Amino acid sequence: MTREPALLDRPRPPTPPPPLGWLTLGDAFEAACLLRCTPPPTAARPSTARPSGAAAHTPGVEFNREDAAQRMRQLLARLDIPVTHEVAVGGLRRRYELHRLWVPRKHQGAYTRMLDAGWWQGRRELLGGPLPGASPARRRLVTRLAEAAWRSALLAAGRHVRRHILGVRLTDRELAAVLIRGAAVLDVPARLRPGTGCFLVSVADGPDRQRILSSAALEPARGPASARGPVGSSAHGAVVLPAGRPAC
């Protein structure tokens, strides 16, 4: 009898990417989580689902929220990866905006390597630790990664808000597992419920919801890693997460 695949049964990358510094890791991991919350851009959408690993990083990403796009721009600017931001307006009776971010061709290799390294290293740190006896700095890193994962999901995934829960809908099962672990790191119990073509990760209303929202609030912006200037950074500085979003 064939064993049903577990939530985390996914292939590991053949060659682990070089480790990132902890500040860089937090930004790269959050950017990778934002990417995993979204489908491939409309202009480059393949007929099959996005694969895992390095091949998952197309040169563009598409958001239906401006605040999610601004956050991605801010993170990539801090990683010294420039992007072009395009806004498309659609719909007839109900108008909507799509925010597309495109990485220039000469920077696509750096973009792929950075997000791939950020995802695998951040995932390993979050799911595997901190181990007993870990330093306070490493414990703070794991907490920061948990906050980054939830911030990305609340900005870019499908919100599923009811009176008794705060939830997000995801199609990426690895990110769903990361959110469950991240909630535990933040001392919040979370539930995972498989749906049709997606996963619903939720926390209870009340103190649990407030802790997640407080932990996921955006910190004041840091400058980019180099002195290239404010290309791609958010014009708003510190940003507060929106109060809610309709379910996808």
Summary of the structure (lengths in Angstrom):
residues: 248
radius of gyration: 17.5
end to end distance: 35.8
largest distance: 58.5
contacts: 733
relative contact order: 0.16
helix: 41%
strand: 16%
